[in-house]
Amino acid sequence: MKILNWLLVVLGICGLIGIRVLEDSLFYDPFLAYFHEANKNIEFPEFEWGELIVGYLFRFILNLLFSCLIVQGLFENRQWTLQGAVLMSIVFIITFPVYLYCIHNKFEIGYLFSFYMRRFVIQPLIILLVVPIFYYRKQMNKVD
């Protein structure tokens, strides 16, 4: 792999780590403390819907950008990078409304269910599936 590719991968990983480290100051998310307590009996936090949605969208866009840098750096294939971005976007499009519904019902649907839906919204978990899928795909293309 070329130096530039390694640089993209490192930049992507550092960006994802930076998002996680600076999440308190970068994003409006009153549920950080709520879920950090790991106590389902804690008082449901007050929040502003518009600010919350914009904050989650901003976080998703940053996660998507850094995840795409990783995929592009690893596989040097813009089409695969685009496919990874589409897959990550589809998962976000599915999970985000479900999570907002959980918030609307004050997590009555289930504390753990809401916790894990939130994980899919705020964390780039799909990159953990995309990279092995594309690695396998690359190996299969070598065989052909």
Summary of the structure (lengths in Angstrom):
residues: 144
radius of gyration: 17.2
end to end distance: 21.3
largest distance: 57.8
contacts: 395
relative contact order: 0.14
helix: 78%
strand: 0%
